[in-house]
Structure formats: structure tokens, C-alpha cells
């Protein structure tokens, strides 16, 4: 794993630990994608499910933008951080 990706993963885990609604996922594997055009970081815990609902979280811990929680049938499957630099390659 390249150093840049390792650093990004560590920062994402730090964000996860800092948000009460996500702390249960701090040890889960995840995939991420950074959309540079929109400056959005997408994090997926379970790629087998497509989100059917999303809600903004009031507490976003160490995230540097608003956090949108994604669920499928009421189960958290991922989140996005809007207007963020987290995940941007160096």
C-alpha cells in the first residue's frame, strides 16, 4: 500500500472514531473514492448494498466538511464528507 493511501486511510479511521454514529465501524474494512471535481470523499463499508437513504449528521468530529450518512434498509453502509480535502491525493 503506498504511503499516500496509508495516510488517507489513517485519517479516515480517525474521522470514523471521532463521530459517534460511526465509531462502531472503526475496525471495519472500507473502500474510499475521492471526487476531486466535487471535493467529496465517499467511504463504503459494504459495497454489496446500494444506499437507499442518506441523512446529514449534526456531529462530524474531525471531518473538515459536512458528513452525509448512507443507509440501506436502515443499516449503515457508508458515508460521504462534502467539501473536503480528506482523501485528495498529494
mmCIF file as gemmi writes it, N, C-alpha and C atoms, coordinates in Angstrom:
data_model
loop_
_atom_site.group_PDB
_atom_site.id
_atom_site.type_symbol
_atom_site.label_atom_id
_atom_site.label_alt_id
_atom_site.label_comp_id
_atom_site.label_asym_id
_atom_site.label_entity_id
_atom_site.label_seq_id
_atom_site.pdbx_PDB_ins_code
_atom_site.Cartn_x
_atom_site.Cartn_y
_atom_site.Cartn_z
_atom_site.occupancy
_atom_site.B_iso_or_equiv
_atom_site.pdbx_formal_charge
_atom_site.auth_seq_id
_atom_site.auth_asym_id
_atom_site.pdbx_PDB_model_num
ATOM 1 N N . UNK Axp A 1 ? 0.856 -1.168 0 1 0 ? 1 A 1
ATOM 2 C CA . UNK Axp A 1 ? 0 0 0 1 0 ? 1 A 1
ATOM 3 C C . UNK Axp A 1 ? 0.907 1.239 0 1 0 ? 1 A 1
ATOM 4 N N . UNK Axp A 2 ? 0.715 2.144 -0.956 1 0 ? 2 A 1
ATOM 5 C CA . UNK Axp A 2 ? 1.527 3.361 -0.999 1 0 ? 2 A 1
ATOM 6 C C . UNK Axp A 2 ? 1.333 4.223 0.259 1 0 ? 2 A 1
ATOM 7 N N . UNK Axp A 3 ? 2.375 4.977 0.62 1 0 ? 3 A 1
ATOM 8 C CA . UNK Axp A 3 ? 2.315 5.829 1.804 1 0 ? 3 A 1
ATOM 9 C C . UNK Axp A 3 ? 1.142 6.793 1.764 1 0 ? 3 A 1
ATOM 10 N N . UNK Axp A 4 ? 0.86 7.355 0.58 1 0 ? 4 A 1
ATOM 11 C CA . UNK Axp A 4 ? -0.245 8.314 0.439 1 0 ? 4 A 1
ATOM 12 C C . UNK Axp A 4 ? -1.577 7.661 0.811 1 0 ? 4 A 1
ATOM 13 N N . UNK Axp A 5 ? -1.815 6.45 0.304 1 0 ? 5 A 1
ATOM 14 C CA . UNK Axp A 5 ? -3.063 5.748 0.609 1 0 ? 5 A 1
ATOM 15 C C . UNK Axp A 5 ? -3.124 5.377 2.088 1 0 ? 5 A 1
ATOM 16 N N . UNK Axp A 6 ? -2.016 4.964 2.644 1 0 ? 6 A 1
ATOM 17 C CA . UNK Axp A 6 ? -1.966 4.618 4.066 1 0 ? 6 A 1
ATOM 18 C C . UNK Axp A 6 ? -2.315 5.842 4.923 1 0 ? 6 A 1
ATOM 19 N N . UNK Axp A 7 ? -1.756 6.991 4.576 1 0 ? 7 A 1
ATOM 20 C CA . UNK Axp A 7 ? -2.056 8.233 5.302 1 0 ? 7 A 1
ATOM 21 C C . UNK Axp A 7 ? -3.547 8.583 5.208 1 0 ? 7 A 1
ATOM 22 N N . UNK Axp A 8 ? -4.123 8.442 4.016 1 0 ? 8 A 1
ATOM 23 C CA . UNK Axp A 8 ? -5.55 8.737 3.817 1 0 ? 8 A 1
ATOM 24 C C . UNK Axp A 8 ? -6.399 7.784 4.652 1 0 ? 8 A 1
ATOM 25 N N . UNK Axp A 9 ? -6.069 6.499 4.644 1 0 ? 9 A 1
ATOM 26 C CA . UNK Axp A 9 ? -6.818 5.518 5.434 1 0 ? 9 A 1
ATOM 27 C C . UNK Axp A 9 ? -6.739 5.826 6.928 1 0 ? 9 A 1
ATOM 28 N N . UNK Axp A 10 ? -5.57 6.232 7.401 1 0 ? 10 A 1
ATOM 29 C CA . UNK Axp A 10 ? -5.425 6.596 8.812 1 0 ? 10 A 1
ATOM 30 C C . UNK Axp A 10 ? -6.292 7.799 9.154 1 0 ? 10 A 1
ATOM 31 N N . UNK Axp A 11 ? -6.339 8.783 8.264 1 0 ? 11 A 1
ATOM 32 C CA . UNK Axp A 11 ? -7.169 9.973 8.502 1 0 ? 11 A 1
ATOM 33 C C . UNK Axp A 11 ? -8.649 9.599 8.499 1 0 ? 11 A 1
ATOM 34 N N . UNK Axp A 12 ? -9.064 8.728 7.573 1 0 ? 12 A 1
ATOM 35 C CA . UNK Axp A 12 ? -10.465 8.29 7.53 1 0 ? 12 A 1
ATOM 36 C C . UNK Axp A 12 ? -10.817 7.552 8.824 1 0 ? 12 A 1
ATOM 37 N N . UNK Axp A 13 ? -9.934 6.675 9.296 1 0 ? 13 A 1
ATOM 38 C CA . UNK Axp A 13 ? -10.192 5.959 10.555 1 0 ? 13 A 1
ATOM 39 C C . UNK Axp A 13 ? -10.3 6.941 11.723 1 0 ? 13 A 1
ATOM 40 N N . UNK Axp A 14 ? -9.493 7.971 11.715 1 0 ? 14 A 1
ATOM 41 C CA . UNK Axp A 14 ? -9.559 8.993 12.757 1 0 ? 14 A 1
ATOM 42 C C . UNK Axp A 14 ? -10.906 9.709 12.728 1 0 ? 14 A 1
ATOM 43 N N . UNK Axp A 15 ? -11.398 10.021 11.532 1 0 ? 15 A 1
ATOM 44 C CA . UNK Axp A 15 ? -12.72 10.64 11.389 1 0 ? 15 A 1
ATOM 45 C C . UNK Axp A 15 ? -13.792 9.693 11.907 1 0 ? 15 A 1
ATOM 46 N N . UNK Axp A 16 ? -13.71 8.424 11.525 1 0 ? 16 A 1
ATOM 47 C CA . UNK Axp A 16 ? -14.696 7.423 11.962 1 0 ? 16 A 1
ATOM 48 C C . UNK Axp A 16 ? -14.743 7.348 13.491 1 0 ? 16 A 1
ATOM 49 N N . UNK Axp A 17 ? -13.574 7.319 14.129 1 0 ? 17 A 1
ATOM 50 C CA . UNK Axp A 17 ? -13.516 7.249 15.598 1 0 ? 17 A 1
ATOM 51 C C . UNK Axp A 17 ? -14.079 8.502 16.261 1 0 ? 17 A 1
ATOM 52 N N . UNK Axp A 18 ? -14.053 9.636 15.567 1 0 ? 18 A 1
ATOM 53 C CA . UNK Axp A 18 ? -14.477 10.901 16.168 1 0 ? 18 A 1
ATOM 54 C C . UNK Axp A 18 ? -15.964 11.193 16.022 1 0 ? 18 A 1
ATOM 55 N N . UNK Axp A 19 ? -16.702 10.348 15.297 1 0 ? 19 A 1
ATOM 56 C CA . UNK Axp A 19 ? -18.124 10.569 15.05 1 0 ? 19 A 1
ATOM 57 C C . UNK Axp A 19 ? -18.928 9.467 15.743 1 0 ? 19 A 1
ATOM 58 N N . UNK Axp A 20 ? -19.734 9.83 16.74 1 0 ? 20 A 1
ATOM 59 C CA . UNK Axp A 20 ? -20.482 8.804 17.489 1 0 ? 20 A 1
ATOM 60 C C . UNK Axp A 20 ? -21.282 7.839 16.606 1 0 ? 20 A 1
ATOM 61 N N . UNK Axp A 21 ? -21.893 8.317 15.541 1 0 ? 21 A 1
ATOM 62 C CA . UNK Axp A 21 ? -22.707 7.454 14.682 1 0 ? 21 A 1
ATOM 63 C C . UNK Axp A 21 ? -21.87 6.47 13.868 1 0 ? 21 A 1
ATOM 64 N N . UNK Axp A 22 ? -20.55 6.673 13.812 1 0 ? 22 A 1
ATOM 65 C CA . UNK Axp A 22 ? -19.683 5.814 13.005 1 0 ? 22 A 1
ATOM 66 C C . UNK Axp A 22 ? -18.679 5.003 13.813 1 0 ? 22 A 1
ATOM 67 N N . UNK Axp A 23 ? -18.518 5.32 15.088 1 0 ? 23 A 1
ATOM 68 C CA . UNK Axp A 23 ? -17.459 4.71 15.887 1 0 ? 23 A 1
ATOM 69 C C . UNK Axp A 23 ? -17.512 3.175 15.865 1 0 ? 23 A 1
ATOM 70 N N . UNK Axp A 24 ? -18.674 2.601 15.705 1 0 ? 24 A 1
ATOM 71 C CA . UNK Axp A 24 ? -18.795 1.135 15.648 1 0 ? 24 A 1
ATOM 72 C C . UNK Axp A 24 ? -18.067 0.539 14.441 1 0 ? 24 A 1
ATOM 73 N N . UNK Axp A 25 ? -17.718 1.378 13.445 1 0 ? 25 A 1
ATOM 74 C CA . UNK Axp A 25 ? -17.061 0.904 12.224 1 0 ? 25 A 1
ATOM 75 C C . UNK Axp A 25 ? -15.551 1.131 12.228 1 0 ? 25 A 1
ATOM 76 N N . UNK Axp A 26 ? -14.987 1.526 13.371 1 0 ? 26 A 1
ATOM 77 C CA . UNK Axp A 26 ? -13.574 1.892 13.392 1 0 ? 26 A 1
ATOM 78 C C . UNK Axp A 26 ? -12.638 0.742 13.023 1 0 ? 26 A 1
ATOM 79 N N . UNK Axp A 27 ? -13.081 -0.499 13.168 1 0 ? 27 A 1
ATOM 80 C CA . UNK Axp A 27 ? -12.225 -1.635 12.827 1 0 ? 27 A 1
ATOM 81 C C . UNK Axp A 27 ? -12.683 -2.357 11.552 1 0 ? 27 A 1
ATOM 82 N N . UNK Axp A 28 ? -13.713 -1.85 10.891 1 0 ? 28 A 1
ATOM 83 C CA . UNK Axp A 28 ? -14.21 -2.46 9.654 1 0 ? 28 A 1
ATOM 84 C C . UNK Axp A 28 ? -13.319 -2.08 8.469 1 0 ? 28 A 1
ATOM 85 N N . UNK Axp A 29 ? -13.261 -2.988 7.507 1 0 ? 29 A 1
ATOM 86 C CA . UNK Axp A 29 ? -12.622 -2.655 6.241 1 0 ? 29 A 1
ATOM 87 C C . UNK Axp A 29 ? -13.524 -1.682 5.502 1 0 ? 29 A 1
ATOM 88 N N . UNK Axp A 30 ? -12.94 -0.882 4.638 1 0 ? 30 A 1
ATOM 89 C CA . UNK Axp A 30 ? -13.732 0.047 3.838 1 0 ? 30 A 1
ATOM 90 C C . UNK Axp A 30 ? -13.011 0.354 2.539 1 0 ? 30 A 1
ATOM 91 N N . UNK Axp A 31 ? -13.786 0.824 1.587 1 0 ? 31 A 1
ATOM 92 C CA . UNK Axp A 31 ? -13.26 1.323 0.329 1 0 ? 31 A 1
ATOM 93 C C . UNK Axp A 31 ? -13.517 2.825 0.317 1 0 ? 31 A 1
ATOM 94 N N . UNK Axp A 32 ? -12.684 3.565 -0.397 1 0 ? 32 A 1
ATOM 95 C CA . UNK Axp A 32 ? -12.941 5.001 -0.499 1 0 ? 32 A 1
ATOM 96 C C . UNK Axp A 32 ? -12.619 5.504 -1.893 1 0 ? 32 A 1
ATOM 97 N N . UNK Axp A 33 ? -13.257 6.602 -2.229 1 0 ? 33 A 1
ATOM 98 C CA . UNK Axp A 33 ? -13.061 7.259 -3.516 1 0 ? 33 A 1
ATOM 99 C C . UNK Axp A 33 ? -13.164 8.752 -3.29 1 0 ? 33 A 1
ATOM 100 N N . UNK Axp A 34 ? -12.203 9.501 -3.798 1 0 ? 34 A 1
ATOM 101 C CA . UNK Axp A 34 ? -12.252 10.949 -3.683 1 0 ? 34 A 1
ATOM 102 C C . UNK Axp A 34 ? -12.625 11.533 -5.039 1 0 ? 34 A 1
ATOM 103 N N . UNK Axp A 35 ? -13.679 12.335 -5.059 1 0 ? 35 A 1
ATOM 104 C CA . UNK Axp A 35 ? -14.12 13.029 -6.265 1 0 ? 35 A 1
ATOM 105 C C . UNK Axp A 35 ? -13.538 14.439 -6.213 1 0 ? 35 A 1
ATOM 106 N N . UNK Axp A 36 ? -12.466 14.666 -6.948 1 0 ? 36 A 1
ATOM 107 C CA . UNK Axp A 36 ? -11.776 15.94 -6.937 1 0 ? 36 A 1
ATOM 108 C C . UNK Axp A 36 ? -12.591 17.086 -7.51 1 0 ? 36 A 1
ATOM 109 N N . UNK Axp A 37 ? -13.442 16.796 -8.488 1 0 ? 37 A 1
ATOM 110 C CA . UNK Axp A 37 ? -14.279 17.848 -9.077 1 0 ? 37 A 1
ATOM 111 C C . UNK Axp A 37 ? -15.273 18.402 -8.068 1 0 ? 37 A 1
ATOM 112 N N . UNK Axp A 38 ? -15.872 17.52 -7.294 1 0 ? 38 A 1
ATOM 113 C CA . UNK Axp A 38 ? -16.889 17.919 -6.316 1 0 ? 38 A 1
ATOM 114 C C . UNK Axp A 38 ? -16.31 18.089 -4.908 1 0 ? 38 A 1
ATOM 115 N N . UNK Axp A 39 ? -15.055 17.673 -4.717 1 0 ? 39 A 1
ATOM 116 C CA . UNK Axp A 39 ? -14.385 17.679 -3.416 1 0 ? 39 A 1
ATOM 117 C C . UNK Axp A 39 ? -15.195 16.905 -2.365 1 0 ? 39 A 1
ATOM 118 N N . UNK Axp A 40 ? -15.533 15.67 -2.754 1 0 ? 40 A 1
ATOM 119 C CA . UNK Axp A 40 ? -16.302 14.781 -1.874 1 0 ? 40 A 1
ATOM 120 C C . UNK Axp A 40 ? -15.525 13.483 -1.685 1 0 ? 40 A 1
ATOM 121 N N . UNK Axp A 41 ? -15.431 13.052 -0.435 1 0 ? 41 A 1
ATOM 122 C CA . UNK Axp A 41 ? -14.86 11.75 -0.118 1 0 ? 41 A 1
ATOM 123 C C . UNK Axp A 41 ? -16.004 10.785 0.132 1 0 ? 41 A 1
ATOM 124 N N . UNK Axp A 42 ? -16.012 9.667 -0.594 1 0 ? 42 A 1
ATOM 125 C CA . UNK Axp A 42 ? -17.018 8.623 -0.404 1 0 ? 42 A 1
ATOM 126 C C . UNK Axp A 42 ? -16.34 7.433 0.281 1 0 ? 42 A 1
ATOM 127 N N . UNK Axp A 43 ? -16.934 6.955 1.369 1 0 ? 43 A 1
ATOM 128 C CA . UNK Axp A 43 ? -16.412 5.805 2.093 1 0 ? 43 A 1
ATOM 129 C C . UNK Axp A 43 ? -17.51 4.746 2.147 1 0 ? 43 A 1
ATOM 130 N N . UNK Axp A 44 ? -17.157 3.516 1.772 1 0 ? 44 A 1
ATOM 131 C CA . UNK Axp A 44 ? -18.134 2.431 1.704 1 0 ? 44 A 1
ATOM 132 C C . UNK Axp A 44 ? -17.687 1.293 2.617 1 0 ? 44 A 1
ATOM 133 N N . UNK Axp A 45 ? -18.566 0.899 3.538 1 0 ? 45 A 1
ATOM 134 C CA . UNK Axp A 45 ? -18.289 -0.231 4.425 1 0 ? 45 A 1
ATOM 135 C C . UNK Axp A 45 ? -18.753 -1.539 3.815 1 0 ? 45 A 1
ATOM 136 N N . UNK Axp A 46 ? -19.846 -1.498 3.064 1 0 ? 46 A 1
ATOM 137 C CA . UNK Axp A 46 ? -20.401 -2.722 2.49 1 0 ? 46 A 1
ATOM 138 C C . UNK Axp A 46 ? -20.821 -2.46 1.049 1 0 ? 46 A 1
ATOM 139 N N . UNK Axp A 47 ? -19.925 -2.769 0.092 1 0 ? 47 A 1
ATOM 140 C CA . UNK Axp A 47 ? -20.215 -2.488 -1.311 1 0 ? 47 A 1
ATOM 141 C C . UNK Axp A 47 ? -21.31 -3.371 -1.927 1 0 ? 47 A 1
ATOM 142 N N . UNK Axp A 48 ? -21.764 -4.38 -1.18 1 0 ? 48 A 1
ATOM 143 C CA . UNK Axp A 48 ? -22.813 -5.258 -1.702 1 0 ? 48 A 1
ATOM 144 C C . UNK Axp A 48 ? -24.185 -4.587 -1.703 1 0 ? 48 A 1
ATOM 145 N N . UNK Axp A 49 ? -24.319 -3.501 -0.954 1 0 ? 49 A 1
ATOM 146 C CA . UNK Axp A 49 ? -25.613 -2.822 -0.835 1 0 ? 49 A 1
ATOM 147 C C . UNK Axp A 49 ? -25.539 -1.411 -1.396 1 0 ? 49 A 1
ATOM 148 N N . UNK Axp A 50 ? -26.583 -1.039 -2.124 1 0 ? 50 A 1
ATOM 149 C CA . UNK Axp A 50 ? -26.724 0.336 -2.593 1 0 ? 50 A 1
ATOM 150 C C . UNK Axp A 50 ? -27.523 1.103 -1.555 1 0 ? 50 A 1
ATOM 151 N N . UNK Axp A 51 ? -27.052 2.279 -1.224 1 0 ? 51 A 1
ATOM 152 C CA . UNK Axp A 51 ? -27.762 3.101 -0.241 1 0 ? 51 A 1
ATOM 153 C C . UNK Axp A 51 ? -29.135 3.484 -0.775 1 0 ? 51 A 1
ATOM 154 N N . UNK Axp A 52 ? -30.129 3.43 0.108 1 0 ? 52 A 1
ATOM 155 C CA . UNK Axp A 52 ? -31.473 3.841 -0.272 1 0 ? 52 A 1
ATOM 156 C C . UNK Axp A 52 ? -31.921 5.091 0.49 1 0 ? 52 A 1
ATOM 157 N N . UNK Axp A 53 ? -31.041 5.578 1.4 1 0 ? 53 A 1
ATOM 158 C CA . UNK Axp A 53 ? -31.363 6.791 2.149 1 0 ? 53 A 1
ATOM 159 C C . UNK Axp A 53 ? -30.061 7.417 2.638 1 0 ? 53 A 1
ATOM 160 N N . UNK Axp A 54 ? -30.082 8.722 2.828 1 0 ? 54 A 1
ATOM 161 C CA . UNK Axp A 54 ? -28.922 9.446 3.339 1 0 ? 54 A 1
ATOM 162 C C . UNK Axp A 54 ? -29.408 10.562 4.247 1 0 ? 54 A 1
ATOM 163 N N . UNK Axp A 55 ? -28.664 10.803 5.323 1 0 ? 55 A 1
ATOM 164 C CA . UNK Axp A 55 ? -29.001 11.883 6.25 1 0 ? 55 A 1
ATOM 165 C C . UNK Axp A 55 ? -27.726 12.613 6.653 1 0 ? 55 A 1
ATOM 166 N N . UNK Axp A 56 ? -27.842 13.928 6.838 1 0 ? 56 A 1
ATOM 167 C CA . UNK Axp A 56 ? -26.714 14.71 7.334 1 0 ? 56 A 1
ATOM 168 C C . UNK Axp A 56 ? -26.575 14.485 8.832 1 0 ? 56 A 1
ATOM 169 N N . UNK Axp A 57 ? -25.353 14.324 9.287 1 0 ? 57 A 1
ATOM 170 C CA . UNK Axp A 57 ? -25.091 14.178 10.717 1 0 ? 57 A 1
ATOM 171 C C . UNK Axp A 57 ? -24.843 15.55 11.329 1 0 ? 57 A 1
ATOM 172 N N . UNK Axp A 58 ? -25.335 15.744 12.539 1 0 ? 58 A 1
ATOM 173 C CA . UNK Axp A 58 ? -25.11 17.016 13.226 1 0 ? 58 A 1
ATOM 174 C C . UNK Axp A 58 ? -23.699 17.089 13.791 1 0 ? 58 A 1
ATOM 175 N N . UNK Axp A 59 ? -23.16 15.952 14.212 1 0 ? 59 A 1
ATOM 176 C CA . UNK Axp A 59 ? -21.796 15.897 14.731 1 0 ? 59 A 1
ATOM 177 C C . UNK Axp A 59 ? -20.9 15.3 13.659 1 0 ? 59 A 1
ATOM 178 N N . UNK Axp A 60 ? -19.839 16.041 13.287 1 0 ? 60 A 1
ATOM 179 C CA . UNK Axp A 60 ? -18.962 15.483 12.271 1 0 ? 60 A 1
ATOM 180 C C . UNK Axp A 60 ? -17.505 15.412 12.706 1 0 ? 60 A 1
ATOM 181 N N . UNK Axp A 61 ? -17.28 15.442 14.007 1 0 ? 61 A 1
ATOM 182 C CA . UNK Axp A 61 ? -15.962 15.151 14.581 1 0 ? 61 A 1
ATOM 183 C C . UNK Axp A 61 ? -14.809 15.818 13.869 1 0 ? 61 A 1
ATOM 184 N N . UNK Axp A 62 ? -13.838 15.027 13.438 1 0 ? 62 A 1
ATOM 185 C CA . UNK Axp A 62 ? -12.629 15.54 12.79 1 0 ? 62 A 1
ATOM 186 C C . UNK Axp A 62 ? -12.799 15.77 11.297 1 0 ? 62 A 1
ATOM 187 N N . UNK Axp A 63 ? -13.967 15.51 10.771 1 0 ? 63 A 1
ATOM 188 C CA . UNK Axp A 63 ? -14.208 15.762 9.346 1 0 ? 63 A 1
ATOM 189 C C . UNK Axp A 63 ? -14.141 17.266 9.091 1 0 ? 63 A 1
ATOM 190 N N . UNK Axp A 64 ? -13.596 17.646 7.944 1 0 ? 64 A 1
ATOM 191 C CA . UNK Axp A 64 ? -13.465 19.06 7.62 1 0 ? 64 A 1
ATOM 192 C C . UNK Axp A 64 ? -14.601 19.566 6.733 1 0 ? 64 A 1
ATOM 193 N N . UNK Axp A 65 ? -15.683 18.82 6.697 1 0 ? 65 A 1
ATOM 194 C CA . UNK Axp A 65 ? -16.866 19.21 5.93 1 0 ? 65 A 1
ATOM 195 C C . UNK Axp A 65 ? -18.079 18.495 6.492 1 0 ? 65 A 1
ATOM 196 N N . UNK Axp A 66 ? -19.235 18.766 5.915 1 0 ? 66 A 1
ATOM 197 C CA . UNK Axp A 66 ? -20.464 18.101 6.358 1 0 ? 66 A 1
ATOM 198 C C . UNK Axp A 66 ? -20.409 16.611 6.046 1 0 ? 66 A 1
ATOM 199 N N . UNK Axp A 67 ? -20.972 15.805 6.956 1 0 ? 67 A 1
ATOM 200 C CA . UNK Axp A 67 ? -20.958 14.35 6.799 1 0 ? 67 A 1
ATOM 201 C C . UNK Axp A 67 ? -22.362 13.869 6.467 1 0 ? 67 A 1
ATOM 202 N N . UNK Axp A 68 ? -22.451 13.088 5.401 1 0 ? 68 A 1
ATOM 203 C CA . UNK Axp A 68 ? -23.704 12.51 4.94 1 0 ? 68 A 1
ATOM 204 C C . UNK Axp A 68 ? -23.618 11.007 5.168 1 0 ? 68 A 1
ATOM 205 N N . UNK Axp A 69 ? -24.49 10.47 6.032 1 0 ? 69 A 1
ATOM 206 C CA . UNK Axp A 69 ? -24.516 9.053 6.37 1 0 ? 69 A 1
ATOM 207 C C . UNK Axp A 69 ? -25.425 8.311 5.395 1 0 ? 69 A 1
ATOM 208 N N . UNK Axp A 70 ? -24.935 7.21 4.815 1 0 ? 70 A 1
ATOM 209 C CA . UNK Axp A 70 ? -25.703 6.44 3.832 1 0 ? 70 A 1
ATOM 210 C C . UNK Axp A 70 ? -26.17 5.121 4.452 1 0 ? 70 A 1
ATOM 211 N N . UNK Axp A 71 ? -27.449 4.808 4.262 1 0 ? 71 A 1
ATOM 212 C CA . UNK Axp A 71 ? -28.006 3.562 4.786 1 0 ? 71 A 1
ATOM 213 C C . UNK Axp A 71 ? -28.716 2.774 3.685 1 0 ? 71 A 1
ATOM 214 N N . UNK Axp A 72 ? -28.835 1.472 3.923 1 0 ? 72 A 1
ATOM 215 C CA . UNK Axp A 72 ? -29.603 0.574 3.064 1 0 ? 72 A 1
ATOM 216 C C . UNK Axp A 72 ? -30.504 -0.23 3.987 1 0 ? 72 A 1
ATOM 217 N N . UNK Axp A 73 ? -31.795 -0.059 3.844 1 0 ? 73 A 1
ATOM 218 C CA . UNK Axp A 73 ? -32.779 -0.738 4.703 1 0 ? 73 A 1
ATOM 219 C C . UNK Axp A 73 ? -32.477 -0.5 6.184 1 0 ? 73 A 1
ATOM 220 N N . UNK Axp A 74 ? -32.038 0.725 6.502 1 0 ? 74 A 1
ATOM 221 C CA . UNK Axp A 74 ? -31.788 1.109 7.883 1 0 ? 74 A 1
ATOM 222 C C . UNK Axp A 74 ? -30.419 0.741 8.429 1 0 ? 74 A 1
ATOM 223 N N . UNK Axp A 75 ? -29.601 0.083 7.627 1 0 ? 75 A 1
ATOM 224 C CA . UNK Axp A 75 ? -28.265 -0.328 8.06 1 0 ? 75 A 1
ATOM 225 C C . UNK Axp A 75 ? -27.233 0.603 7.428 1 0 ? 75 A 1
ATOM 226 N N . UNK Axp A 76 ? -26.299 1.097 8.229 1 0 ? 76 A 1
ATOM 227 C CA . UNK Axp A 76 ? -25.263 1.996 7.718 1 0 ? 76 A 1
ATOM 228 C C . UNK Axp A 76 ? -24.359 1.233 6.758 1 0 ? 76 A 1
ATOM 229 N N . UNK Axp A 77 ? -24.205 1.776 5.542 1 0 ? 77 A 1
ATOM 230 C CA . UNK Axp A 77 ? -23.349 1.148 4.538 1 0 ? 77 A 1
ATOM 231 C C . UNK Axp A 77 ? -22.185 2.046 4.122 1 0 ? 77 A 1
ATOM 232 N N . UNK Axp A 78 ? -22.194 3.302 4.565 1 0 ? 78 A 1
ATOM 233 C CA . UNK Axp A 78 ? -21.102 4.198 4.224 1 0 ? 78 A 1
ATOM 234 C C . UNK Axp A 78 ? -21.423 5.633 4.58 1 0 ? 78 A 1
ATOM 235 N N . UNK Axp A 79 ? -20.518 6.527 4.185 1 0 ? 79 A 1
ATOM 236 C CA . UNK Axp A 79 ? -20.728 7.948 4.419 1 0 ? 79 A 1
ATOM 237 C C . UNK Axp A 79 ? -19.923 8.75 3.407 1 0 ? 79 A 1
ATOM 238 N N . UNK Axp A 80 ? -20.251 10.01 3.299 1 0 ? 80 A 1
ATOM 239 C CA . UNK Axp A 80 ? -19.515 10.931 2.451 1 0 ? 80 A 1
ATOM 240 C C . UNK Axp A 80 ? -19.202 12.185 3.25 1 0 ? 80 A 1
ATOM 241 N N . UNK Axp A 81 ? -18.068 12.786 2.948 1 0 ? 81 A 1
ATOM 242 C CA . UNK Axp A 81 ? -17.722 14.083 3.529 1 0 ? 81 A 1
ATOM 243 C C . UNK Axp A 81 ? -17.727 15.075 2.378 1 0 ? 81 A 1
ATOM 244 N N . UNK Axp A 82 ? -18.563 16.095 2.506 1 0 ? 82 A 1
ATOM 245 C CA . UNK Axp A 82 ? -18.705 17.101 1.455 1 0 ? 82 A 1
ATOM 246 C C . UNK Axp A 82 ? -17.71 18.239 1.657 1 0 ? 82 A 1
ATOM 247 N N . UNK Axp A 83 ? -17.289 18.849 0.563 1 0 ? 83 A 1
ATOM 248 C CA . UNK Axp A 83 ? -16.356 19.984 0.601 1 0 ? 83 A 1
ATOM 249 C C . UNK Axp A 83 ? -15.145 19.673 1.47 1 0 ? 83 A 1
ATOM 250 N N . UNK Axp A 84 ? -14.461 18.586 1.157 1 0 ? 84 A 1
ATOM 251 C CA . UNK Axp A 84 ? -13.341 18.127 1.981 1 0 ? 84 A 1
ATOM 252 C C . UNK Axp A 84 ? -12.047 18.022 1.18 1 0 ? 84 A 1
ATOM 253 N N . UNK Axp A 85 ? -10.972 18.082 1.897 1 0 ? 85 A 1
ATOM 254 C CA . UNK Axp A 85 ? -9.646 17.801 1.32 1 0 ? 85 A 1
ATOM 255 C C . UNK Axp A 85 ? -9.172 16.407 1.735 1 0 ? 85 A 1
ATOM 256 N N . UNK Axp A 86 ? -9.887 15.791 2.674 1 0 ? 86 A 1
ATOM 257 C CA . UNK Axp A 86 ? -9.532 14.434 3.108 1 0 ? 86 A 1
ATOM 258 C C . UNK Axp A 86 ? -9.756 13.483 1.939 1 0 ? 86 A 1
ATOM 259 N N . UNK Axp A 87 ? -8.726 12.72 1.609 1 0 ? 87 A 1
ATOM 260 C CA . UNK Axp A 87 ? -8.818 11.776 0.507 1 0 ? 87 A 1
ATOM 261 C C . UNK Axp A 87 ? -8.204 12.281 -0.773 1 0 ? 87 A 1
ATOM 262 N N . UNK Axp A 88 ? -7.905 13.571 -0.809 1 0 ? 88 A 1
ATOM 263 C CA . UNK Axp A 88 ? -7.289 14.141 -2.011 1 0 ? 88 A 1
ATOM 264 C C . UNK Axp A 88 ? -5.841 13.66 -2.11 1 0 ? 88 A 1
ATOM 265 N N . UNK Axp A 89 ? -5.476 13.086 -3.243 1 0 ? 89 A 1
ATOM 266 C CA . UNK Axp A 89 ? -4.083 12.64 -3.398 1 0 ? 89 A 1
ATOM 267 C C . UNK Axp A 89 ? -3.148 13.846 -3.372 1 0 ? 89 A 1
ATOM 268 N N . UNK Axp A 90 ? -1.955 13.635 -2.848 1 0 ? 90 A 1
ATOM 269 C CA . UNK Axp A 90 ? -0.961 14.725 -2.807 1 0 ? 90 A 1
ATOM 270 C C . UNK Axp A 90 ? -0.41 15.018 -4.173 1 0 ? 90 A 1
